[in-house]
């Protein structure tokens, strides 16, 4: 098995999120007791409520 690196450095969570968003990915809410919520670092992709 061969691994191929696509990053010249270790990517940050923001780098990984930006790459996913650039490919058209969107965060998917998870049903929780408090209603649907985007969990984890993906929540950073959503606009913040004032």
C-alpha positions as semicolon CSV with decimal commas, in nm:
position;residue;x (nm);y (nm);z (nm)
1;X;0,000;0,000;0,000
2;X;0,128;0,346;-0,088
3;X;0,020;0,673;0,073
4;X;0,015;0,999;-0,118
5;X;0,047;1,328;0,070
6;X;-0,150;1,620;-0,069
7;X;-0,039;1,874;0,190
8;X;0,313;2,016;0,213
9;X;0,257;2,053;0,588
10;X;0,023;1,914;0,848
11;X;-0,316;2,076;0,771
12;X;-0,507;2,263;1,040
13;X;-0,873;2,186;1,108
14;X;-0,960;2,507;0,921
15;X;-0,752;2,394;0,619
16;X;-0,941;2,064;0,610
17;X;-1,279;2,235;0,646
18;X;-1,196;2,488;0,372
19;X;-1,091;2,207;0,136
20;X;-1,417;2,021;0,196
21;X;-1,627;2,333;0,144
22;X;-1,438;2,412;-0,179
23;X;-1,541;2,069;-0,312
24;X;-1,908;2,150;-0,246
25;X;-1,948;1,968;0,086
26;X;-2,201;2,111;0,331
27;X;-2,236;2,031;0,702
28;X;-2,517;1,791;0,787
29;X;-2,713;1,848;1,107
30;X;-2,741;1,562;1,355
31;X;-3,067;1,511;1,543
32;X;-3,003;1,573;1,912
33;X;-3,226;1,614;2,216
34;X;-3,203;1,990;2,163
35;X;-3,296;1,964;1,794
36;X;-3,082;1,941;1,481
37;X;-2,725;2,065;1,531
38;X;-2,407;2,064;1,327
39;X;-2,147;1,908;1,556
40;X;-1,771;1,942;1,579
41;X;-1,548;2,175;1,381
42;X;-1,796;2,172;1,090
43;X;-2,013;2,410;1,295
44;X;-1,753;2,679;1,212
45;X;-1,885;2,676;0,855
46;X;-2,223;2,810;0,965
47;X;-2,302;3,177;1,012
48;X;-2,316;3,277;1,377
49;X;-2,645;3,397;1,521
50;X;-2,631;3,741;1,679
